[in-house]
Amino acid sequence: MSKNASRTIVLTGGNSGIGFAAAAAILGSENGPWHLVLPVRDSGRGQLAVEALTARAAPGNTVEAMTMDLSSLASVRAFASGLTARVESGEIPHVHALVCNAGVQTGTRLTHTADGFETAFGVNHLGHFVLVNELLPVLRAPARVVVVASDTHDPALELGPAPAWSNADALSRGTLAPSAAGDNAFVAGQRRYSTSKLANVYFTYALARRLPDGITANAFNPGMVLGTSLGRSLPAPVRFVSRHVLPHLTWLLRRVVTPNIHSAHESGSALAWLATAPELATTTGRYFDGRTAVRSSDESYDTVRADDLWTDSHALTSVAVP
């Protein structure tokens, strides 16, 4: 591949929050050229993001939006099929990176995706699981998959309700482990989120063990990023505080909660680095806290659980086992 050959990056959740910041960092870099594809639920918002990103892109870098809804596996497959056809025809460059960034944090009600899966597990894990598997054929080495997880997956950090792992089938129905039986509706929603983030780490490690040479998979912890749309399904008062109050108290929260609180720009820049940095071409099966490779939770290294999740996710989504 020549130095000036363009490469495609697919970035979910790229029209807001750290995804938008990562997109801006990728498009502003001079180590491309890059063609950035943003799968978006809302084509109107996607186009607005494309226009804003294009205005700040470095020469030779391009961006477009394509419609995809992670809460519908039919939509994910339609997107993947369309992208694959365009890559194979030469309309767009081969895929260098697939960044699984989009996510949702549910509120007090148990909600479900179009396929009947509990929303947090369905969107945060199963939707991306299908997307990655469908696009693997157009990832040409050297290439990489980056999965955005969260430090909430680690109970040792005490950042909220700890994961309550059961199994993929139960989690897809919203059923947590018995240890969560006493949760009220709000805590249960938070715990489903942290459990889905543990699934992200399991998935990354299982994927890294299965990828061919030259294709890597790593997980990314953005830290606590205030003011994003992650909690769009939370109760209105909580949503208002998280979007409009907490961002102004970053200095205090860093002192009393965790120092690992960042702006969207800071975390987005780190995510862009993971997706593009040449020095990471052979790094795989790692968990990055920002730009630093660290250990994930003790629980996340349970390979039996990870392999069970891999097998059960194939069954739940009807993705053919390779």
C-alpha positions as CSV (number, residue, x, y, z in Angstrom):
1,M,0.0,0.0,0.0
2,S,1.5,3.4,-1.0
3,K,1.9,6.1,1.6
4,N,-0.8,8.2,0.0
5,A,-3.4,5.4,-0.4
6,S,-6.7,6.4,1.3
7,R,-8.1,4.1,4.0
8,T,-11.6,3.9,5.4
9,I,-12.5,4.1,9.1
10,V,-16.0,3.2,10.2
11,L,-17.0,5.0,13.5
12,T,-20.3,4.4,15.2
13,G,-21.7,7.2,17.3
14,G,-19.7,9.8,15.4
15,N,-22.2,12.6,15.3
16,S,-22.0,13.6,18.9
17,G,-19.9,13.3,22.1
18,I,-16.5,11.6,22.1
19,G,-17.4,10.0,18.7
20,F,-17.7,13.4,17.1
21,A,-14.5,14.5,18.8
22,A,-12.7,11.4,17.6
23,A,-14.0,12.0,14.1
24,A,-12.7,15.5,14.1
25,A,-9.3,14.3,15.3
26,I,-9.1,11.7,12.6
27,L,-10.1,14.1,9.9
28,G,-7.8,16.8,11.2
29,S,-4.8,14.5,11.1
30,E,-2.1,14.4,8.4
31,N,-1.3,10.7,8.6
32,G,-4.1,9.8,6.2
33,P,-5.6,10.3,3.9
34,W,-8.7,8.9,5.6
35,H,-12.2,8.3,4.4
36,L,-14.5,8.3,7.5
37,V,-17.9,6.6,7.4
38,L,-20.4,7.5,10.1
39,P,-23.2,5.0,10.6
40,V,-26.1,7.1,12.0
41,R,-29.7,6.5,13.1
42,D,-30.9,10.0,12.0
43,S,-29.8,11.0,8.5
44,G,-30.5,14.7,9.2
45,R,-28.2,14.8,12.2
46,G,-25.7,12.8,10.3
47,Q,-25.6,15.3,7.5
48,L,-25.1,18.1,10.0
49,A,-22.2,16.3,11.5
50,V,-20.7,15.6,8.1
51,E,-20.9,19.3,7.2
52,A,-19.3,20.4,10.5
53,L,-16.5,17.8,10.2
54,T,-15.8,18.6,6.5
55,A,-15.2,22.2,7.4
56,R,-12.4,21.3,9.7
57,A,-10.9,18.3,7.7
58,A,-7.3,18.3,6.6
59,P,-6.8,18.2,2.8
60,G,-7.4,14.7,1.4
61,N,-9.5,13.5,4.3
62,T,-13.2,12.9,3.6
63,V,-16.3,12.0,5.6
64,E,-19.8,10.7,4.8
65,A,-22.8,9.4,6.8
66,M,-24.7,6.1,6.1
67,T,-27.9,5.1,7.8
68,M,-27.7,2.4,10.5
69,D,-29.6,1.7,13.7
70,L,-27.7,-0.5,16.2
71,S,-31.0,-1.4,17.9
72,S,-32.1,-3.3,14.7
73,L,-30.0,-6.2,13.5
74,A,-31.7,-5.9,10.1
75,S,-30.5,-2.3,9.9
76,V,-26.9,-3.3,10.9
77,R,-26.8,-6.0,8.3
78,A,-28.2,-3.7,5.6
79,F,-25.5,-1.2,6.4
80,A,-22.7,-3.8,6.4
81,S,-24.0,-5.2,3.1
82,G,-24.0,-1.8,1.5
83,L,-20.6,-0.9,2.8
84,T,-19.1,-4.2,1.7
85,A,-20.5,-3.8,-1.8
86,R,-19.0,-0.3,-2.0
87,V,-15.6,-1.5,-0.8
88,E,-15.5,-4.5,-3.1
89,S,-16.4,-2.3,-6.1
90,G,-13.7,0.1,-5.3
91,E,-16.1,3.0,-4.7
92,I,-14.5,3.6,-1.3
93,P,-11.1,2.4,0.1
94,H,-10.6,-0.8,2.0
95,V,-11.4,-0.7,5.8
96,H,-8.5,0.1,8.1
97,A,-10.4,0.4,11.3
98,L,-13.8,-0.3,12.8
99,V,-14.5,1.8,15.9
100,C,-17.4,0.5,18.0
101,N,-18.2,3.6,19.9
102,A,-22.0,4.2,20.0
103,G,-23.8,3.2,23.2
104,V,-26.8,3.7,25.3
105,Q,-27.5,3.9,29.1
106,T,-31.0,3.0,29.9
107,G,-33.3,4.5,32.4
108,T,-35.8,3.1,34.9
109,R,-37.9,1.1,32.5
110,L,-36.9,-2.2,30.9
111,T,-36.8,-1.5,27.2
112,H,-36.1,-3.7,24.2
113,T,-34.6,-3.4,20.7
114,A,-36.4,-4.1,17.5
115,D,-35.3,-7.7,17.9
116,G,-36.6,-8.1,21.4
117,F,-33.3,-7.8,23.2
118,E,-32.8,-5.7,26.4
119,T,-31.7,-2.3,25.0
120,A,-28.3,-1.8,26.7
121,F,-27.1,-5.3,26.0
122,G,-28.7,-5.3,22.5
123,V,-27.2,-2.0,21.4
124,N,-23.9,-1.9,23.3
125,H,-22.9,-5.5,22.6
126,L,-25.1,-7.5,20.2
127,G,-25.4,-4.7,17.6
128,H,-21.7,-4.2,17.5
129,F,-21.1,-7.9,17.6
130,V,-23.1,-8.3,14.3
131,L,-21.4,-5.3,12.8
132,V,-17.9,-6.5,13.4
133,N,-18.6,-10.0,12.2
134,E,-20.3,-8.8,9.0
135,L,-17.5,-6.4,8.2
136,L,-14.5,-8.7,8.9
137,P,-14.2,-9.7,5.3
138,V,-13.5,-6.1,4.2
139,L,-10.9,-5.5,7.0
140,R,-7.6,-5.8,5.1
141,A,-4.5,-6.2,7.2
142,P,-3.0,-4.1,8.7
143,A,-6.4,-3.3,10.2
144,R,-8.0,-2.9,13.6
145,V,-11.1,-3.1,15.7
146,V,-11.5,-0.7,18.6
147,V,-14.4,-1.3,21.1
148,V,-15.3,1.5,23.5
149,A,-16.0,0.0,26.9
150,S,-16.1,1.8,30.3
151,D,-14.4,1.7,33.7
152,T,-17.8,1.0,35.1
153,H,-17.2,-2.6,34.2
154,D,-14.7,-2.8,37.1
155,P,-16.2,-3.1,40.5
156,A,-12.9,-2.3,42.2
157,L,-13.2,1.3,41.0
158,E,-16.6,1.8,42.8
159,L,-18.0,4.1,40.1
160,G,-21.6,2.8,40.3
161,P,-23.5,-0.5,40.4
162,A,-21.1,-3.3,39.5
163,P,-21.8,-5.8,36.7
164,A,-24.0,-8.7,37.6
165,W,-23.1,-11.2,35.0
166,S,-25.4,-14.1,34.3
167,N,-25.2,-15.3,30.7
168,A,-25.8,-13.9,27.2
169,D,-29.3,-15.4,26.9
170,A,-30.4,-14.1,30.3
171,L,-28.8,-10.7,29.7
172,S,-30.5,-10.4,26.3
173,R,-33.8,-10.6,28.2
174,G,-32.7,-8.1,30.9
175,T,-32.1,-10.7,33.6
176,L,-29.1,-10.0,35.7
177,A,-27.4,-12.3,38.2
178,P,-29.2,-13.0,41.5
179,S,-26.9,-10.5,43.3
180,A,-28.9,-7.7,41.6
181,A,-32.2,-9.0,42.9
182,G,-32.6,-6.1,45.4
183,D,-32.0,-3.3,42.9
184,N,-34.6,-0.6,42.4
185,A,-35.5,0.3,38.8
186,F,-32.9,3.1,38.5
187,V,-30.0,1.0,39.9
188,A,-31.0,-2.0,37.7
189,G,-30.7,0.3,34.7
190,Q,-27.2,1.4,35.7
191,R,-26.2,-2.2,36.4
192,R,-27.4,-3.3,33.0
193,Y,-25.1,-0.7,31.5
194,S,-22.0,-1.7,33.5
195,T,-22.7,-5.3,32.7
196,S,-23.0,-4.5,28.9
197,K,-19.6,-2.8,29.2
198,L,-18.1,-6.0,30.7
199,A,-19.6,-7.7,27.7
200,N,-17.6,-5.3,25.5
201,V,-14.4,-6.3,27.2
202,Y,-15.1,-10.0,27.0
203,F,-16.0,-9.5,23.3
204,T,-12.8,-7.6,22.6
205,Y,-10.6,-10.3,24.1
206,A,-12.5,-13.2,22.5
207,L,-12.3,-11.4,19.1
208,A,-8.5,-10.7,19.5
209,R,-7.9,-14.5,19.9
210,R,-9.8,-15.2,16.7
211,L,-8.7,-12.6,14.3
212,P,-6.2,-13.5,11.5
213,D,-2.7,-12.1,11.6
214,G,-2.5,-8.4,10.8
215,I,-5.9,-7.5,12.3
216,T,-6.0,-6.4,15.9
217,A,-8.7,-5.8,18.5
218,N,-8.4,-3.5,21.6
219,A,-10.8,-2.1,24.1
220,F,-10.9,1.6,25.1
221,N,-12.0,3.3,28.4
222,P,-12.8,6.9,27.7
223,G,-13.2,7.6,31.5
224,M,-16.1,9.6,32.7
225,V,-17.1,12.1,29.9
226,L,-19.7,14.6,31.0
227,G,-22.3,16.3,28.9
228,T,-22.6,13.6,26.2
229,S,-25.9,12.0,24.9
230,L,-25.0,8.6,26.4
231,G,-27.8,9.0,29.0
232,R,-30.5,10.1,26.6
233,S,-32.8,7.4,28.0
234,L,-32.3,8.4,31.7
235,P,-35.1,10.1,33.6
236,A,-35.5,13.8,32.6
237,P,-34.1,15.3,35.9
238,V,-31.0,13.0,35.8
239,R,-30.5,13.7,32.1
240,F,-30.7,17.5,32.8
241,V,-28.1,17.3,35.6
242,S,-25.7,15.1,33.6
243,R,-25.9,17.3,30.5
244,H,-26.1,20.8,32.0
245,V,-24.9,20.8,35.6
246,L,-22.1,18.2,36.0
247,P,-19.9,19.5,33.1
248,H,-19.5,22.7,35.1
249,L,-18.3,20.8,38.2
250,T,-15.6,18.8,36.5
251,W,-12.9,20.1,38.9
252,L,-14.9,19.1,41.9
253,L,-15.8,15.6,40.6
254,R,-12.2,15.0,39.8
255,R,-11.4,15.5,43.4
256,V,-14.2,13.7,45.1
257,V,-15.3,10.9,42.6
258,T,-12.4,10.0,40.3
259,P,-9.6,11.9,38.5
260,N,-10.5,10.0,35.4
261,I,-12.9,12.6,34.1
262,H,-12.3,14.1,30.7
263,S,-13.7,16.4,28.1
264,A,-15.1,14.9,24.9
265,H,-12.1,16.4,23.1
266,E,-9.6,14.6,25.4
267,S,-11.3,11.2,25.2
268,G,-12.1,11.6,21.5
269,S,-8.5,12.4,20.7
270,A,-7.3,9.3,22.5
271,L,-9.9,7.2,20.7
272,A,-8.7,8.6,17.3
273,W,-5.1,7.7,18.3
274,L,-6.1,4.1,19.0
275,A,-7.8,3.9,15.6
276,T,-5.0,5.4,13.6
277,A,-1.6,5.3,15.3
278,P,1.0,3.3,13.3
279,E,2.8,2.2,16.4
280,L,-0.3,0.2,17.5
281,A,-0.3,-2.0,14.3
282,T,0.6,-5.2,16.2
283,T,-0.9,-4.4,19.6
284,T,-4.0,-6.6,20.3
285,G,-6.1,-7.9,23.1
286,R,-5.4,-4.9,25.3
287,Y,-7.5,-2.5,27.4
288,F,-6.5,1.1,27.1
289,D,-7.4,3.8,29.7
290,G,-7.0,6.7,27.4
291,R,-3.7,6.2,25.7
292,T,-2.3,3.9,28.4
293,A,-2.6,0.1,28.2
294,V,-3.7,-1.1,31.7
295,R,-5.4,-4.2,33.2
296,S,-9.1,-4.4,33.0
297,S,-11.1,-5.9,35.9
298,D,-10.1,-9.2,37.3
299,E,-13.5,-10.6,36.2
300,S,-12.9,-9.5,32.6
301,Y,-10.1,-12.1,32.1
302,D,-12.5,-15.1,32.5
303,T,-11.9,-16.8,29.2
304,V,-14.7,-19.3,29.8
305,R,-17.2,-16.5,30.1
306,A,-15.8,-14.7,27.1
307,D,-15.9,-17.8,24.9
308,D,-19.5,-18.6,26.1
309,L,-20.5,-15.0,25.3
310,W,-19.0,-15.4,21.8
311,T,-20.8,-18.7,21.1
312,D,-24.1,-17.5,22.6
313,S,-24.0,-14.2,20.8
314,H,-23.6,-16.1,17.5
315,A,-26.7,-18.1,18.4
316,L,-28.8,-15.0,19.5
317,T,-28.0,-13.0,16.4
318,S,-27.9,-15.9,13.9
319,V,-24.4,-14.9,12.8
320,A,-22.7,-17.9,11.2
321,V,-19.9,-19.3,13.2
322,P,-16.7,-18.9,11.2
